[in-house]
Amino acid sequence: MILPDKNINTAGSLLGVGAILIKSIKKGQTVSSLWEKTTQVGSSITFDKFILVLDLLYGLTAISYQDGIIRLTNDS
């Protein structure tokens, strides 16, 4: 589920969805605005998978969460 394999394509894996989210994050966003932007892309990501990917990205320190805003950790 985290990595793509013969049964799960890249877009359905957590890393693939994480790439979509990282690409969608601009200068800090709220969870709800990021969810809206993700659903507008037309992907079939469920909200459960969306939250799981946010947890994964936070655990990998790819994103930070402070005062209700999600930011990429390499942003200043």
Stockholm file with secondary structure:
# STOCKHOLM 1.0

chainA/1-76         MILPDKNINTAGSLLGVGAILIKSIKKGQTVSSLWEKTTQVGSSITFDKFILVLDLLYGLTAISYQDGIIRLTNDS
#=GR chainA/1-76 SS CCSCCSSSCGGGSHHHHHHHHHHHCCSCBCHHHHHHHHHHTTCCCCHHHHHHHHHHHHHTTSEEEETTEEEETTCC
#=GC SS_cons        CCSCCSSSCGGGSHHHHHHHHHHHCCSCBCHHHHHHHHHHTTCCCCHHHHHHHHHHHHHTTSEEEETTEEEETTCC
//
